[in-house]
């Protein structure tokens, strides 16, 4: 069965964006960008909310920029053909290899798990991940932890009263200032 993974950059105090909605503190250094390139290779489909979808729209046309570097071109070549499912109540259409979800995240994950396919089912975005976590559907949490305290904003982990036991699978520094943490959910 395909694993469901939730991966995001996160501040040391646990937020994916600060109270002002900014995430400029997570601008990836080349080694971190290389990590994300390698990470996306194992993804078969990416689930995301509207905000992340709109942020990632840049990559749909980035290849047209003559100043784009080799790493960015490699990312674009992997990201653009990747199937994406966008959860939104405000969008009426999406671009590229994306489609709007017709149901809830739990139904979509169950449908994707039942279909033949390779690669993880990746979730990007804390709100969407919180819905999947509430349904007990996340298999792994993967955090790229940045050395910054933003003091509030959108938390990486949902703020509910449910306990989830995790097993540390991998940890490693990336570049000079960030740490990758990978935890598997114990069932």
Protein Blocks (a to p, Z undefined) as FASTA:
>chain_A
ZZddddddddfkopabdfkopaklmoccfklmmmmmmmmmmpcbdcddfklmmmmmmmmm
mmmpmkbcfklmmmmmmmmmpccddddfkbcbdehjbdcdfbdfklmmmmmmmpgcedjd
ddedjklmmmmmmnopafbdcdddddddehiajdfbacdfbdcddddfbdcdehjlbccd
dddddZZ
